[in-house]
Amino acid sequence: MKLKFLGLVMAMLLTSLFAFGQTSERWQQAINYEMEIDMDVESHQFDGKQKATYTNNSPDQLNKVFYHLYFNAFQPNSMMDVRSRTIKDPDRRVMDRISKLSEDEIGYQKIKSLKQDGKDVKYEVVGTILEVDLNEPIEPGETVEFDMEFEGQVPVQIRRSGRDNAEGVSYSMAQWYPRMSEYDYQGWHSNPYIGREFHGIWGDFDVKITIDEDYVLGGTGYIQNPEEVGHGYQKNGTEGGKGKKGKLTWHFKAPKVIDFMWAADPDFKHTKAQVPNGPELHFLYQENDKTKENWEKLPEYTVKAFEYMNKTFGKYPYDQFSVIQGGDGGMEYPMSTLITGERSLGSLVGVTVHEMFHSWYQGVLATNESLYEWMDEGFTSFGSAETMNVIMEQGQENPQAGNYRGYLALAESGIEEPMSTHADHYMTNFAYGRAAYSKGATFLGQLRYIIGEETFYPAMRTYFNTWKFKHPNDNDFIRIMEKASGLELDWYKEYWVYSTKQIDYGIESVMEKEGKSFVTLKKVGNMPMPLEVSVSYNDGSSEVIYIPLRIMRGEKSFGDDVNVNIKADWPWVYPTYTFELNKPASEIKSMVIDENEGMADVDRSNNVFDAEKHLKATFE
């Protein structure tokens, strides 16, 4: 009887574990920050107080927590410094600049005190990570409060954050505060900062920044005291009053975001625009001969971009977005972006659209960028290319052509690494950049080719709406696409993400017998794909020969305007495949594998039918 009872208990336990594994939800840690910052613009130093209310929604007991101290990267011999000086192709913005910083130019975040629920805790600063040994473990479902006093020094602008950037913007305050590391179903993500990607906890931010009264601020969140700070934020047109000792305190609140960025400059001009049925847009920039004309035009294009992006990829969930001149190029943050501003109109709109699009894939979906950098950078590159083609009226038949070219350069380079490589651990910046941006965008472009455009775009919206605020991974994404298309797509993810195998198909021969043509295709590369072969005949007719992969377990749908001849599946292990046409070879005018270039075929020279080359054999 005891054995039977034990067996019943084990069966019930396994059943409950299986049910838990099948849930469509994923737990998320939660944090709320209250911060007060007092900035000294003469020394570029600030004092800070932070109260972080942290809820452990995981099923695990936590004995430690970790904070990111990003500013500590901007010190000689930091990991970022050494990485930049030893990598084969350093970022030109960094190079050896960190190693040459003086004491008053470095960045730092120093912890003056830290308490857990009112009691001091032991901690150690290890580079850009603060390791905290808890007095009491944080149990599942428990909420604790961490009170911290800290001080910081803003580094000279080198990478993303800093002071006095190349265009003269005073403060680009990104990665500026002690930020709790993310703990998720894969454990802690306390990665040292070497200049690459991020992962964060959603939380509510209540931030008060005290700074000299002539500075204008913008960034993440909604201003709570517009009448006091003025500078275009107030509703009644007044300029607001002064705070104590010539300073003003700016009060921001930001709900359910993974980070908080702000920027400040005494010369910022502040303008606004409204997206119909969308957010209010804020633009902060230094007005001069290099910016005035294009920044005055930028709001019109930004409104159009938001309208297209909301309609095509899912609705932006916040009521505000700020475009701010600053930083070292373009960098995304919740509800905001920092971009350099002295650009041509096309470049200015392009970088704005790209960084805005991160609000979808980094800000709202917030995939772990360090592990799945291509799901942020690549998806953003794909979406921004589509958007720019529409709002700038570029008229490109394939807006992803540039991303495909970027990937092909990587494939030909000999230094490609799989997209599954952790962002920090790529051997070169080139391989990282082309994998994350170009190959990541090509992932979506080819997926659209595989499942069809009519399925693809609704599925992208389903993905956004299903997984927003849940940190999806690559399997979460591909399952959405499988459900939408009815196809098995795991093979595509595994080949494209976890390997560097390449696509290369060619027409090997065209032979004729009894008035029919027999076309043999060859899989030259190691990655299989479904094929579309466009055939045009001398009589003016045409058809598309569609060859699904057997491992797809189905085929995509075509529009009614396409004459499709669906052939038998191609088992991926077969090196060649022969299909039949009901017309003699002499009547074939042209034949092309993947005429619309939906695949990133590494050698398109063998995709085209050449009569002299292929009509060299005839059946007796």
Order of alpha helices (4+ residues) and beta strands (2+ residues): alpha-beta-beta-beta-alpha-beta-beta-beta-beta-beta-beta-beta-beta-beta-beta-beta-beta-beta-alpha-beta-beta-beta-beta-alpha-beta-beta-beta-alpha-alpha-alpha-alpha-alpha-alpha-alpha-alpha-beta-beta-beta-beta-beta-beta-beta-alpha
